[in-house]
Amino acid sequence: MSERHTWVLVDGENIDATLGGSILGRRPQPDERPRWDRLLDFAAERWGQGARGLFFLNATEHLPMSFVQALLALGYRPVPLSGPPEAKVVDLAIQRTLRALADRDDDVFLVSHDRDFVEDLAPLAGSGRRVGVIGFQEFRSAEFASVDGVEFFDLEYDVHAFDARLPRVRIIPIDQFDPTDFLG
């Protein structure tokens, strides 16, 4: 019998667009970018087993080799994709990967906010495996909440994937409220 793993499927386009466009409103500074190694560490620690990362990239026009080399050094397997301009190649590849995981017993973390994955993620949840969605809580599609058995984690607050605090507006549980965060 093979060893069970956690697959971490990263929708790089979605996370990057949310971070730059919706949270920062500009291109992130180096300390405002996710520390992708922390994501794999979080997945391995959270579910107590080895984590394997697949990082999906749209390389239709350009393959950022320095970023690909960094991902390899961190333990990810980059998945550079290409296709016609109208094709959402990253989404298509992640959807196919989620469907392929239905034939395995492995656990899955999806790192995205995109509702396009709800239909393919739903059959994995509640099938004896653990399924999680990681992203920025306030940008995650509400449709994920309709899938029973999915755990939700915040990339900044749960995974601690950033060196800098991001300028986010979020609902704060009262037991986590620190007035000095607002008086500074």
Secondary structure, DSSP 4 states (H G I P E B T S, - for coil): -PPP-EEEEEEHHHHHHIIIIIIISSPPPGGGS--HHHHHHHHHHHHTS-EEEEEEEE-SS---HHHHHHHHHHTEEEEEE---TT--HHHHHHHHHHHHHTTS--EEEEE---GGGHHHHTTTTTSSS-EEEEE-GGGS-GGGGGSTTEEEEETTTTT---SS---------GGG--THHHH-
